[in-house]
């Protein structure tokens, strides 16, 4: 006869978090933010958008972070809005469906842009729609060989969101941005590099280490100056020259009072390699 014990019901495992926020083991000043829905190619559901925005808000409070890597889990960086969820939201009307642009996409992009340290996008696979917008909200981008890019919006009868109207034009020029947005043709990592949209293409199995190496290099640099550079470049792309000159003077005045600048000048004169602390 068999054992008469009744089997215990299986306990469902807790679902994996929609995003992962961790520190680099080599340099804890580098944070790694991972979009963690690989089974859906990191499509942007309400859960993922909410978790991503919360992680960015948490990063805003972590004063010891000096650089960030943004990457996707699995075979994609991010394929944009989850269209199944979007189709369900459309049943309540367009206003309800597109409230997410104001509630999630806009603050995610603004949050990435405004972080007080450099952000590196490690584009490990498909980078589409709002996913491309998030990548372009980062300061520097490295792509895996074989990664594919697309704007996607016109393919479903929409214009761009997540800042792409500005960031794509700034990255590749107005004419090519218009072409990419209207014709919705995909492009390769190598084309993106040729256009200046990404700084480097590496084998897929080397992507994360390359992105971390770059983030560590940035974390060791003058992060206050990097923040001013981020602001200046974005302002300079849309502002008249007198406004740019005024803003540059103000930024240089702020940076001139930092210990990083003052020590670096002394180190230069003493023929020493400067050390930056972000102070």
N, C-alpha and C positions, 0 to 999 in steps of 0.2 A: 504494500500500500504506500501511497505517497504521503508527503507531509501535509497535515490538515491546516497549516497556518494560512491565513488569508494574506495575500500579497498587499503591501502598502501601495496606495496610489502614487503614481509618479508625480513629482513636484516640478512644475514648469520652471525652467531656468529664467532668471531675470533677463529681459532683453538688453542687448548691448546699448550703451549710451549713444545718442545720435552724433555727438562729437566727443573727441578725446582731447584733453588739454594736459600736456606733460612737459617736463623739462629735459633738455639734452643731458645725457649722462656725462659727457665730456666737459661741457660748459653750462652750468645751471642758469647762467644769464640768458641762455637761448631757450625760448619756449617753442613747442611744436603743437600746432592746432590741426587736428585731423578730422575731416568730414567722414563719418563712420557709418555709412549706409551702402556698403559695397554691393549688396545684392540688387540695389536699384540704381547703381552707378552714381550714387550720391545725389539723386534727384531731390529737389528742394520741396520737401513736405513741410507742413506747418511745424511738426515736431523738430525737424532739422533746422529750419530757419530760426525758431525760437531758441533752440540750444546754441546755435552759432552766435546769435546776438548776445545771449547771456555770457558766453565764453569771452566775447570781445569786451563786454562790460567788466568782467572779472580781470582781464588783462590790463584794463585801464587803471586798476587799483594796485597792481603788482609792480612796485617801484624798483624792484631789483631785476626786472626783465629789460634786456638791452637789444634784443632782436627776436624776431618771430619767423617761423616757417609755417606756411599754410599748405596743406597737402590733402589729397583724397585717399581713402582706403580702397584697396582693390585695384581694378583696371581703369578707373576713371577719376579725373579730378572732380568734375561736377557737370552733369548734363542739363542743368537749369531746372526750371519749374517742373514738378511732378504733374504731368498733364491729366492723369486720372483724377487726382485731387482737384485740379483746376476745373475739369469738366463737371465734377460734382458741385463745386462752388458756383459755377455759372448758372446752375438751376435756381439759385437764389437771386440771380441778377448780376449784371456786369459790375455794378458798384460794389457789391459784396465780394465778388471774385477778385477785384483789383485793389481792394483795400490793403492787401498784403504788400503792394508796392510801397505805400506810405508807412505801413506798420513794421515791415521787415527789411525789404530790399534797401530802401533808402538809408535807414540807420545802420545796417550792416556795412554798406559801402562807406558811409561817412565815418563809421567807427574804425574801419581798417585804415582809411586815409589819415585819420587824426591821431592814431596811436603814437605815443611819444618815443618811438624807436622804429628802426627799419623793419619792413615786412617783406619776406621772400616767398613768392608763390612757387611751389614745386609741382609742376603740371605733369602728372604721372600718366595721363590718358585723356580721354575725351573731355573737352573744355568747351561748353556750349551755352549760349544764351546768357542767363544771369551768372552762370559759372564763369564765363569769360569776363563778365563785368566784375566779378569778385577778384579774378586774377589781375585785371588791370587796375584795380584799386590798391593792389600791393605795389611796392616800390621797385622791386626787381623780380624777374621771372626766369626760371630755368625749366626747360621742357625735356621730357623723355623722348628719345627717338621713336617715331611711330605714333606719337600723340596727334590727335586730330582736333581741329578747332572749327567752330561755326557760330555765326551770330544767331541764326535760327528764327528770329522774331518774324520776319516777313513770311516765312513758310507757314505760319499760322495766322497771318493777317494782322500782325501787330508791329508797332515801332519798338525801338529799343527802350529798355529800362536799366536799372542797376548802374547808371552812369555812363553806359557805353556810348551814348551820343557824343559825349565830350571825350572820354578817355581813349576810345578807339581812334577818333580823329586826331587827338594829340599824339598817339603812338605811331600811326601809319600815314597820317595826312588826310585831309578832307576828301579828296577824290577817291582814294582807295577805301576809306571807311564807308563812303556812300555806296561804292560798288559792293563791298562785303555785306552791308546791311540790306541793300535792295535785292541783290541777286542770290543771297543766301547760299553761296558756294563754300564748301568746306575748304580748309587749307591745312597744310602740314606744319609740323614743328620746324622743319627746315625753312619753309617759306616764312614762317613767323620770325625766325632768326634773321633771315635776309632783310626783312622789313624793319627790324629793330624792335619788334614786339617782345621777343625774349632775348636774353643776353647770351644764352648757351643752350646747346642741345647735347645731351649725354645719353649713353646707353641706359635703358630702363632700370637695370639692376644697380646703376651707379647714381640714380637721381637723388635719392634721399641723402646719401653721403655728400654729394656735391652741394646740395642745398644747405646742409648743416655746416659744411666748410665755409660757405659764403656767409651764412648767418653768424658763425663764430668770428669771422673776420670783421664783420660789421659791429658785433658786440664789443670787440676790442677797440673800436674807433671812437671818434668824438660824437657821441650820440646827440648831444644838444645841437651840434652843427648839422647833423643829418636831419633833425626835425626842421630846422630852418630851411634846409635845402628842399625838403619835401614841399613845404609851404611855398617857397619862392618859385619853384618850377611850375607848380600848378597855377599860381597867380600869374606868373610871367606869360603863360600860354594864352591868357585871356585879357590881360590888362594893357593899358597904354604905357609907353615907355616912361613918362614922368612918374606914374604911379609905381612902376617897377623899381625905378631908381630910389624913390622915397622908401619903399619897403625894404630894399637891400640895405640902405643906410641904417634903418632902424634895427634890422636883424644883426648887422655887423656890430652895432653898438651893444646889443644884448650879449652877443658872443664874446666881445672883447672883455667883458667883465667876468667871464668864466675862468675857473682854474685850469681847465683843459687848454684853453688858448694860451694863457700866460705861461704855463709850464712848457707847452710845446714850443713856444718861441725861445725860451731859455734852453730847452733841449737842442733845438736846431743850432743855436749859436755855440753850444758846447759840443756839437757833433755827436749827440746822443740820440738814440731811437726814442721818440716820444711814447709815453704811456698815458692813455686816456681813461678817465673814470666816470665821465658823464656828469662831472660837477663844474 
